[in-house]
Amino acid sequence: MAIALDEEEQETTKGKKRIWVHEILKRRKVDGEFYTLCTTLEDHEEKFFIYFRMCSYQFNILLSKIKNDITKQNTHFREAIPAKQKLAVCLRFLATGDSYQTIAFSFRLGHSTVHSIVVEVCTAIIKQLLKEYIPEPKKENWEQISNDFWEIWNFPNCIGALDGKHVVIEAPPNSGSMYYNYKKTFSIVLMALVDAHYKFIAVDIGAYGRNSDGGIFSNSNFGKALERNKLNIPDGKPLPGTSEKTPFTIIGDEAFPLKTYLLRPYPGPQMYADNTKRKFNDRLSRARKVVEDTFGQLTQKFRIYSRRMKILPKNADKIIMTTCILHNFIKQHGNIGNSTQLSKSILIDTVHNIIPIPRQGGSANRDAFEVREKVKDFICSPLGQLPWE
């Protein structure tokens, strides 16, 4: 039986290349994890969920969406790896964070075959699912997000919580200090805007780690689109129970600049001197926690974030985007399975490999200060105050 081969599984003799298959790989259908374990897991939903980070129903939906893109034809020289096995290999890689070599031994595949499978499947997921599960919001979508933030988190006119993280990677070859961040590791930046239901609205990936000292948001594609008003965001609406129109805003922490469309907390000294500012900060922090929790859920699902990625930046971008898409995909199709079964150590491990962007200074224009003051006054008024405050 012909077996799919890698470059590393080919030898050259007297100038001619001959095919050589290791005995371990010849037993793929006998000893390989896909054939010995994965098929058995389909009869044990709880175990299936722990293994793949999604239920079998979600797995099959995902497979149906990308099958045509990752299916190859058998030839006289080799048997193509089935699309289902490719998806299993990729999801297991994302779920465990194990090296390509470890996955290769488990599935009885070559090292470079696993690498190519992961890239191929991630590319297919981005191509087929990105616009469906992280679509560009329309005017009515922004308005619904704002309503959800008020009903769930009690923050008015909010259209998303924003945060950025450094994802630690191996030092890329010949990259100098481009990816070297303030924590003295190498990283690329994941910037994400999240709705009130822990789903990604927008994701911006790929900024150099060296940009950590400032300007990450302003120089990102997402930041530029916001500044130029290119995201279909409505002009605003009156705060609940009022008549004066107020802009829709995104909320972030001290790492972000104060803008008319982006609110950050009051500085510490101001907060301690003014009780109304403290209340505003508390309310903003409570609503902004949704983005921190979303990153927490992402790292719980995909242990790839618990280890330093030994991947070229261009492939790391694809893998990060794929996990964000799958996060929304799993939520949209029902987050079946008990997430508490996922080891709590995942979050502990990822503390060192998902790094916050640092706090940034900077000035803001008067309009930005006025928007924040208006929201603060509303939160502290009878219309916006909560019973327990």
Secondary structure, 3 states (H helix, E strand, C coil): CCCCCCHHHEEEECCEEEECCCHHHHCHHHHCHHHHHHHHHCCCHHHHHHHHCCCHHHHHHHHHHHHHHHCCCCCCCCCCCCHHHHHHHHHHHHHHCCCHHHHHHHHCCCHHHHHHHHHHHHHHHHHHHHHHHCCCCCHHHHHHHHHHHHHHHCCCCEEEEEEEEEEEECCCCCCCCCCECCCCCEEEEEEEEECCCCCEEEEEEEEEHHHHHCCHHHHCHHHHHHHCCCCCCCCCEECCCCCCEECCEEECCCCCCCECCEECCCCHHHHHHCHHHHHHHHHHHHHHHHHHHHHHHHHHHCHHHHCCECCCHHHHHHHHHHHHHHHHHHHHCCCCCCHHHCCCHHHHHHCCCEEECCCCCCCCCHHHHHHHHHHHHHHCCCCCCCCCC
